[in-house]
Amino acid sequence: SANGAGSPVPKVNKTLSKWCETQRVQHRKGKMSSERENRLREIGFDFNPLGKSENVSIQQFSLGTSVSKVFQDPMTGKNRPFSGKISDYDQVSKLYEITYEDGDVEVVGEEEVTEIMRN
C-alpha cells in the first residue's frame, strides 16, 4: 500500500525495503546460502515479519550447507568420505540435491539429509 502498511520497512527508504524483500524471497525460495542466512539471523533479521503462513514446504537445510558421506572411491575401491554441498531444493517434491566433490549428484529427502548430517 501507499503508506507502507504490510511492510516491515517504511517505504520512505525504498532501496532498503526492496533489499529486505529480496532477502526474504531468496530465503523463502531456498536460494540463500547458509552463511548469509546465519549472518542475517545474527543481526536479528526477521524473515517473516508479518507472520505469513507459508503453504510451501519449509526448507530445513540451506543451499550451500556442507555435507560428507561415505561412498566407494572408484579409483581405489575403498570406502571414503566425499564432501559435498546442498545445491538445490524442490519445494514441491521436498527433495534436496547434493553435489559432491567428484561431480556426482544425489537427490534425497529431508530425513536422509538429516542422517547424512549426523554422520
N, C-alpha and C positions, 0 to 999 in steps of 0.2 A: 504494500500500500504506500501511498504518497508520504505518510508521516513516519514510516519505518516500523509500524506495528507488525509483529510477527517476525521481526528480525532482531537478533541479539546485539547487532552493531548498528548504531544510529546511521541513517542514510546520509547524514552530514559528511561522513567520511566514506564516500562510495568506493574508493580504492581498497580500504581496509575491509569494508563489508563484502566486496567481491572476493577478496583474498580468503576471508573466513569461510565463505560459502564454497569456494573451490576446495579448501581443505576438507570440509565436511563431505562433499561429493566424492572426492578421491577416497576418503576413508570408507564411506558407505559402499562404494563400488569395489573395495578391496584393492585399490591401486596405490595405496600409500605404503611406503617402506616402514618396517617396524621401528627403525631408528627415528624417522620423522614423527611417527605416532607417539613414541616414547617421549621425545623432546617436547612435543605439544602438550602431552599429559603432564609432564613435569612443571610446566608453567601454568597449569590449570585450564587449558583449552577445553571448552565444552563442545563435544562432537554432536550433541543432541540438545541444544539449548531450549527448545520448545517442547521437549518430551514427546516428540512424534513417535507414534507406533510404526515400526518398520515391518512391512509384510514380507520382506525378503529374508532369506536365511542370514543369520548373523555369522559373519566370518570370525572364527576363533583365532586363526593364525594369520599374521600379516604377510604380505608379499615381501620377499627378501629374507624371511626367517631362515636361519641356518639349521640344517639337519645333518645327521650322519646315520648311515645304515650299512650293515654288513652284507656284502654280495661276494660272489666268487669272482676273483680277478681273472679275466680271460687270458692274461699274459702268463700268470704263474699257476693258475688252477687252484690257488689258495684263497680262503675267505679273508677279506679285509674290509675295514670301514671305508665307505665312499662318502665324501662330503657333498652336500647339495643345498639348494635353496628353493623355497616355495616360490614358484614363478607365475602361477595363475590360480584363480579360484572361480568356479562357476556357481553362482548363487542359485540357479535352477536345479542343477544336479547335486549341488552341495559337495562337489569334488574339488580337490586340490591337485595341482600339477607341480611335481617336484623335478627340477632339472639337476642332475648330478654332474660331478666334475669331469666325467668321461663323455658327457653329452647325452647320456641316456635320460629318458624322461619316464616318470612313473605317475600314474593318476590314481589317487587314493582318497578314501573318505576321511572324515574328521577323526574317527576312532583310531584309524591306522596312523594318522599323523601324530595323535596323542601318544600312541605306543612307540613310534619312532623317537619322539622327543624324550620319552622315559629312558630309553636305552643309550 
